[in-house]
Amino acid sequence: MTSGRIPAPSYRKVYAEGRSVSNRLLVLYYLADPTGMKMGVSVPGRLGKATVRNKLRRRVKEAFRRFPPDAVSGQFVFIVRRGATGAAFQDLVDSMRGLFKRMATVW
């Protein structure tokens, strides 16, 4: 199973054809893909300047690396919400864990 990132133009396909779950910190869009696991992060510009957005992007990527979904291949796109700007890293990990649990029950 390959792992990597989703090119930005492919996000639209995940949004249109995939399913979503959300909580107060993150929105997760998921599209099944047998070729491997790919992940992308979108941080809206209204959350802050580039340094703030990049820090949030790095934290979400690290949380995904530490807690990948069990035996699921597909494309994952995370959208960071406003509440994540002041959240601790462990809150992001817990938020992601909750999204994966909800994702498993929805699909």
PyRosetta script that sets phi, psi and omega in degrees:
from pyrosetta import init, pose_from_sequence

init()
pose = pose_from_sequence("MTSGRIPAPSYRKVYAEGRSVSNRLLVLYYLADPTGMKMGVSVPGRLGKATVRNKLRRRVKEAFRRFPPDAVSGQFVFIVRRGATGAAFQDLVDSMRGLFKRMATVW")
pose.set_psi(1, 127.6)
pose.set_omega(1, 179.5)
pose.set_phi(2, -87.9)
pose.set_psi(2, 155.3)
pose.set_omega(2, 178.3)
pose.set_phi(3, -129.9)
pose.set_psi(3, 144.2)
pose.set_omega(3, -179.7)
pose.set_phi(4, -178.2)
pose.set_psi(4, -159.5)
pose.set_omega(4, -179.2)
pose.set_phi(5, -113.9)
pose.set_psi(5, 157.8)
pose.set_omega(5, 178.4)
pose.set_phi(6, -92.8)
pose.set_psi(6, 129.1)
pose.set_omega(6, 174.7)
pose.set_phi(7, -63.1)
pose.set_psi(7, 142.4)
pose.set_omega(7, -174.8)
pose.set_phi(8, -52.0)
pose.set_psi(8, -41.2)
pose.set_omega(8, 179.5)
pose.set_phi(9, -64.0)
pose.set_psi(9, -22.2)
pose.set_omega(9, -179.6)
pose.set_phi(10, -77.4)
pose.set_psi(10, -11.4)
pose.set_omega(10, 178.9)
pose.set_phi(11, -57.8)
pose.set_psi(11, -39.0)
pose.set_omega(11, -177.5)
pose.set_phi(12, -59.0)
pose.set_psi(12, -38.4)
pose.set_omega(12, 178.9)
pose.set_phi(13, -65.1)
pose.set_psi(13, -42.0)
pose.set_omega(13, 179.0)
pose.set_phi(14, -64.9)
pose.set_psi(14, -41.4)
pose.set_omega(14, 178.2)
pose.set_phi(15, -63.7)
pose.set_psi(15, -43.6)
pose.set_omega(15, -174.0)
pose.set_phi(16, -76.0)
pose.set_psi(16, -40.4)
pose.set_omega(16, -173.1)
pose.set_phi(17, -103.0)
pose.set_psi(17, -14.3)
pose.set_omega(17, -175.6)
pose.set_phi(18, -90.6)
pose.set_psi(18, -177.0)
pose.set_omega(18, 177.3)
pose.set_phi(19, -113.5)
pose.set_psi(19, 162.2)
pose.set_omega(19, -178.3)
pose.set_phi(20, -136.3)
pose.set_psi(20, 150.7)
pose.set_omega(20, 170.4)
pose.set_phi(21, -136.5)
pose.set_psi(21, 154.8)
pose.set_omega(21, -177.3)
pose.set_phi(22, -149.3)
pose.set_psi(22, 162.3)
pose.set_omega(22, 170.6)
pose.set_phi(23, -144.8)
pose.set_psi(23, -165.7)
pose.set_omega(23, -172.2)
pose.set_phi(24, -73.3)
pose.set_psi(24, -17.9)
pose.set_omega(24, -178.5)
pose.set_phi(25, -104.6)
pose.set_psi(25, -33.6)
pose.set_omega(25, -172.5)
pose.set_phi(26, -139.7)
pose.set_psi(26, 155.2)
pose.set_omega(26, 167.9)
pose.set_phi(27, -118.2)
pose.set_psi(27, 133.6)
pose.set_omega(27, 179.5)
pose.set_phi(28, -116.9)
pose.set_psi(28, 122.4)
pose.set_omega(28, 170.7)
pose.set_phi(29, -104.6)
pose.set_psi(29, 135.4)
pose.set_omega(29, -177.1)
pose.set_phi(30, -132.3)
pose.set_psi(30, 135.5)
pose.set_omega(30, 176.1)
pose.set_phi(31, -133.8)
pose.set_psi(31, 123.4)
pose.set_omega(31, -180.0)
pose.set_phi(32, -63.0)
pose.set_psi(32, 138.2)
pose.set_omega(32, -179.4)
pose.set_phi(33, -152.4)
pose.set_psi(33, 111.0)
pose.set_omega(33, -176.0)
pose.set_phi(34, -70.6)
pose.set_psi(34, -10.0)
pose.set_omega(34, -177.3)
pose.set_phi(35, -76.8)
pose.set_psi(35, -14.2)
pose.set_omega(35, 179.1)
pose.set_phi(36, 150.5)
pose.set_psi(36, -171.3)
pose.set_omega(36, -178.3)
pose.set_phi(37, -107.3)
pose.set_psi(37, 125.2)
pose.set_omega(37, 178.1)
pose.set_phi(38, -131.1)
pose.set_psi(38, 149.7)
pose.set_omega(38, -175.0)
pose.set_phi(39, -139.6)
pose.set_psi(39, 143.2)
pose.set_omega(39, 175.6)
pose.set_phi(40, -138.6)
pose.set_psi(40, 154.9)
pose.set_omega(40, -179.3)
pose.set_phi(41, -129.2)
pose.set_psi(41, 134.3)
pose.set_omega(41, 176.2)
pose.set_phi(42, -120.7)
pose.set_psi(42, 124.9)
pose.set_omega(42, 178.8)
pose.set_phi(43, -120.6)
pose.set_psi(43, 113.9)
pose.set_omega(43, -178.9)
pose.set_phi(44, -61.4)
pose.set_psi(44, 146.7)
pose.set_omega(44, -179.8)
pose.set_phi(45, -63.3)
pose.set_psi(45, -22.9)
pose.set_omega(45, -178.1)
pose.set_phi(46, -73.2)
pose.set_psi(46, -7.9)
pose.set_omega(46, -179.6)
pose.set_phi(47, -80.3)
pose.set_psi(47, -11.8)
pose.set_omega(47, 178.2)
pose.set_phi(48, 149.2)
pose.set_psi(48, -173.7)
pose.set_omega(48, 179.5)
pose.set_phi(49, -74.5)
pose.set_psi(49, 175.5)
pose.set_omega(49, -173.8)
pose.set_phi(50, -57.6)
pose.set_psi(50, -37.2)
pose.set_omega(50, -178.8)
pose.set_phi(51, -64.8)
pose.set_psi(51, -39.6)
pose.set_omega(51, 179.1)
pose.set_phi(52, -67.4)
pose.set_psi(52, -45.6)
pose.set_omega(52, -179.0)
pose.set_phi(53, -64.4)
pose.set_psi(53, -41.0)
pose.set_omega(53, 179.0)
pose.set_phi(54, -65.8)
pose.set_psi(54, -37.8)
pose.set_omega(54, 177.5)
pose.set_phi(55, -63.2)
pose.set_psi(55, -43.7)
pose.set_omega(55, 177.7)
pose.set_phi(56, -62.9)
pose.set_psi(56, -42.1)
pose.set_omega(56, 178.8)
pose.set_phi(57, -60.9)
pose.set_psi(57, -45.1)
pose.set_omega(57, 179.2)
pose.set_phi(58, -63.5)
pose.set_psi(58, -39.7)
pose.set_omega(58, -179.8)
pose.set_phi(59, -65.8)
pose.set_psi(59, -41.4)
pose.set_omega(59, 179.2)
pose.set_phi(60, -66.3)
pose.set_psi(60, -41.8)
pose.set_omega(60, 178.4)
pose.set_phi(61, -61.9)
pose.set_psi(61, -42.2)
pose.set_omega(61, 179.7)
pose.set_phi(62, -67.3)
pose.set_psi(62, -39.9)
pose.set_omega(62, 177.5)
pose.set_phi(63, -62.4)
pose.set_psi(63, -40.3)
pose.set_omega(63, 177.8)
pose.set_phi(64, -65.3)
pose.set_psi(64, -39.9)
pose.set_omega(64, 178.9)
pose.set_phi(65, -63.9)
pose.set_psi(65, -38.0)
pose.set_omega(65, -179.7)
pose.set_phi(66, -77.9)
pose.set_psi(66, -26.2)
pose.set_omega(66, -175.2)
pose.set_phi(67, -134.5)
pose.set_psi(67, 69.8)
pose.set_omega(67, 178.7)
pose.set_phi(68, -73.6)
pose.set_psi(68, 152.0)
pose.set_omega(68, 177.7)
pose.set_phi(69, -65.3)
pose.set_psi(69, 147.0)
pose.set_omega(69, -176.1)
pose.set_phi(70, -72.4)
pose.set_psi(70, 118.7)
pose.set_omega(70, 171.4)
pose.set_phi(71, 49.0)
pose.set_psi(71, 38.0)
pose.set_omega(71, 178.3)
pose.set_phi(72, -117.6)
pose.set_psi(72, 126.6)
pose.set_omega(72, 173.8)
pose.set_phi(73, -107.8)
pose.set_psi(73, 143.4)
pose.set_omega(73, -178.6)
pose.set_phi(74, 164.7)
pose.set_psi(74, -172.4)
pose.set_omega(74, 178.3)
pose.set_phi(75, -109.5)
pose.set_psi(75, 127.6)
pose.set_omega(75, -178.5)
pose.set_phi(76, -117.1)
pose.set_psi(76, 129.8)
pose.set_omega(76, 173.9)
pose.set_phi(77, -124.5)
pose.set_psi(77, 122.5)
pose.set_omega(77, 178.2)
pose.set_phi(78, -102.7)
pose.set_psi(78, 133.8)
pose.set_omega(78, 172.1)
pose.set_phi(79, -111.6)
pose.set_psi(79, 124.4)
pose.set_omega(79, -177.1)
pose.set_phi(80, -84.0)
pose.set_psi(80, 133.6)
pose.set_omega(80, 178.6)
pose.set_phi(81, -98.8)
pose.set_psi(81, 167.3)
pose.set_omega(81, -175.6)
pose.set_phi(82, -56.9)
pose.set_psi(82, -35.6)
pose.set_omega(82, -178.5)
pose.set_phi(83, -63.0)
pose.set_psi(83, -20.3)
pose.set_omega(83, -177.3)
pose.set_phi(84, -75.3)
pose.set_psi(84, -16.4)
pose.set_omega(84, -176.5)
pose.set_phi(85, -64.5)
pose.set_psi(85, -33.8)
pose.set_omega(85, -179.8)
pose.set_phi(86, -105.0)
pose.set_psi(86, 5.9)
pose.set_omega(86, -175.9)
pose.set_phi(87, -81.8)
pose.set_psi(87, 148.4)
pose.set_omega(87, 174.7)
pose.set_phi(88, -74.9)
pose.set_psi(88, 160.8)
pose.set_omega(88, -178.7)
pose.set_phi(89, -59.8)
pose.set_psi(89, -41.0)
pose.set_omega(89, -179.5)
pose.set_phi(90, -63.3)
pose.set_psi(90, -32.2)
pose.set_omega(90, 175.4)
pose.set_phi(91, -63.6)
pose.set_psi(91, -39.2)
pose.set_omega(91, 177.0)
pose.set_phi(92, -65.3)
pose.set_psi(92, -41.6)
pose.set_omega(92, 178.1)
pose.set_phi(93, -62.6)
pose.set_psi(93, -46.3)
pose.set_omega(93, 179.2)
pose.set_phi(94, -63.6)
pose.set_psi(94, -39.1)
pose.set_omega(94, 178.1)
pose.set_phi(95, -62.5)
pose.set_psi(95, -44.5)
pose.set_omega(95, 179.1)
pose.set_phi(96, -64.8)
pose.set_psi(96, -41.2)
pose.set_omega(96, 178.2)
pose.set_phi(97, -59.5)
pose.set_psi(97, -43.2)
pose.set_omega(97, 178.5)
pose.set_phi(98, -64.2)
pose.set_psi(98, -39.0)
pose.set_omega(98, 178.0)
pose.set_phi(99, -64.5)
pose.set_psi(99, -40.5)
pose.set_omega(99, 179.7)
pose.set_phi(100, -66.5)
pose.set_psi(100, -36.8)
pose.set_omega(100, 177.4)
pose.set_phi(101, -65.5)
pose.set_psi(101, -43.4)
pose.set_omega(101, 178.2)
pose.set_phi(102, -66.8)
pose.set_psi(102, -36.4)
pose.set_omega(102, 178.6)
pose.set_phi(103, -62.2)
pose.set_psi(103, -40.0)
pose.set_omega(103, -179.8)
pose.set_phi(104, -64.9)
pose.set_psi(104, -32.8)
pose.set_omega(104, -179.7)
pose.set_phi(105, -82.7)
pose.set_psi(105, -26.1)
pose.set_omega(105, -179.7)
pose.set_phi(106, -76.9)
pose.set_psi(106, -38.3)
pose.set_omega(106, -177.4)
pose.set_phi(107, -99.0)
pose.dump_pdb("model.pdb")
